[in-house]
Amino acid sequence: MEGLQESLPGPIVRRALVADFAVVAALLAELGRPTLSGDTTDAAMAVYNRHIARADTASLVAEIGGVVVGFLSLEFRERLNRTRSQAWIPDLIVAAAHRGRGAGKALLLRALDLAQERDCWSVILESGRSRLVAHQLYRSVGMLDEGAYFIRSL
């Protein structure tokens, strides 16, 4: 029909699986993490498998049309002087070709729901200073820019 726009499928968010390792590794490389090689792939896969098996994680992927296009690493951690856990999102990435289709927001909203279900006192998210568009997304769901983090490579 003339004037009818094609309806694009919305993102589906689910828990990350062992089978998602290769695409998650590629997404993390797009985020700026080291690209895996033959020497590092097996060790990185072991770390990933341990991560998704832990009871204190609930990492997620977003699919569009059956293809994984986004990843969110979610951990629940104890903080001193708190009686409830804090949800921590160290990684949130959507493939550049799929940005603007709601995958990042769907991942973030699901993570917030999981944190609330686990009775967390807050959610903290790490993001590079240059990711200004992503920062707009975080603010749109009520997150505040409350500080900076510092790193020293060893």
N, C-alpha and C positions, 0 to 999 in steps of 0.2 A: 504494500500500500504506500502511496506517495505521502511523504511527510512523516512516516513512522520511523522512529529511530530504532536501530538494533539494540536490544536489551542485553547488556553485558552481565554475565553472572557475577554475583557478589562473592567476596572472599569467604572461605570456610576455614575456621580456626580449629586446630586439633593439637593434641599432645605430640611432641616430636618423638619419632621412632628411630630405632637402630638403622632402619633402611633409609632414613633421611640424611645420613652422615655426609655423603658426597655433595649434595646440594647445600646443606648447611655450611660445610667447609668453604664452598664457593661463595656463598653469601657473606661469610665472615671475612673472606679475602677482599670482597668488594667494600666491606666496611673499613678495611685497612689492616686487618690481621694478616699474619704471614701466609703466603700461598704455600700449600703443602707440596712436598716432592716425594719421590720414592723413599727417601731416607726418613721422612717425618710422618708420612700418612698413617702407618700402623700405630705409632705411639699416639698420634692425635685421635685416631679412631678409638683407642682404648680409653683415653680421657673422656671423649664424648659419650661412649657407652656407659662408663661409670657415672657420669653426670646425669644422664637421663634416667638411670636406675635408682638414684638416690631418693630417699623419702622427703628430703628437704628441697627438692626442685620440682618444677612443673613447667619446663620449657615447652614452647609452642611453635608451630609452623602455621603459615597461612597458605592456602591453596586457592588458585583461581583457575577454573576449568580443569581441575585435576592436576595442576602443576604447582609445586611448592615454589612460592615467590617471596616468602618472608619468613623470618625467624626472630624469636624473642627468647632470650635466656632469662629464666626466672628462678630465683633462689629465695628461700626463707631462712633468715639468719637471726640468731639471738644477739641482742645488744646489751651491754652492761647497763645496769640501772633501769632496765625495762622488764616487765613481766610478760609481755607479748612479743611475738616475732615481728621483724621488719621484712617486707618484701623488697628484693633488690633485683633490678633489671640492668645487668652490665652490658647487654647487647640487644639491640633492636635494629633490624635491617630489612628493607624491602628492595628487591632487585630494581635497578634504575628503570628498566623498561616497563615495570609494573607500578611505579609510584603514581599516586593520585587516583587510585581506584579503590581506596578504602582498606587495603590490607594492613597497613601500619596501625590505623585507628582500631580496626577489629582486633588485632593482636593486643594492643594496649588495653582496650576495654575488657578483653577476656582476662588479662593479667590482673587488672584491678578487681574484677569479680572474684578471682581465685584468692587474692590477698584478703578480700573482705570475708570470704568463706572460711579462711584460716584465722580470722580474727586478728589480723596484723594491725599494728598501731600506725603504720605508714608504709608508703611505697617510695623507694628512691631509685632514680634512673640515672645512669651515666651517659653523657653525650658529649662529643667533641664540640668545641666552640664554633667551628665552621659550619655545623649542621643547622643552619638557621631555619630552614623549612621544617625540619623535624621538631625544632624547638617550638614552632607555632602549633604543631600538633599536640605536643605535651601540654602547652598552656590551654589549648582548647578543651582538654579533659580535666582541667582544674589543677594541674601541677604548677608549682612555683619554682622559679630559678632562685635557689637558696644558697648557692655557694660555688666553690670550685674544688677540683681535686688536683693533687700534685703527684708527679711520678718521677722516679729515678730508676733508670734501667740498671740492672746488675749483671 
